[in-house]
Amino acid sequence: MGWQAKGAPLVGLTASDPVLTSYFQLGVPKNSAHPNLAKLFVAFMASPEAQRIIDKYEKRSSHLVVGTRMANYVQDNRLKLQSAAELIASYHEGKGLEFRAELTKMLKQ
C-alpha cells in the first residue's frame, strides 16, 4: 500500500521546471529501510552495463565511467572538466540556479 493510500498528504504534480537528472544525484539516505540494497543500486548505476542502458534510452552517459560515449568524448577532445569542488562552489554562489532559470526560459520559448 502506498503512502497516499495510507492518508499521507501527497499529490502528483507536473513540474513547470525541467527536471535535471544525473549520476551525481544518486545517494543512500541515512534512514534507508534497505541501505545495502540502495548501495548496490548506486553501484549498478555507475557500472558500464547501466551506463549503456541509460545511453540507449536517454542518449547520455557519465564521463566518470570508462568506456562510455561521454568518457570517450572527453578523452578524445582533451577536455578539461570542472572539479567537483569548483562545481559545488559555483552552485553555492548561485550559478546553478542561474543556469536552471536560463534553461527553463529557453525551453518555454
Helices and strands as residue ranges (DSSP letters): G 23-25, H 35-45, H 48-58, H 69-76, H 84-92, H 95-108
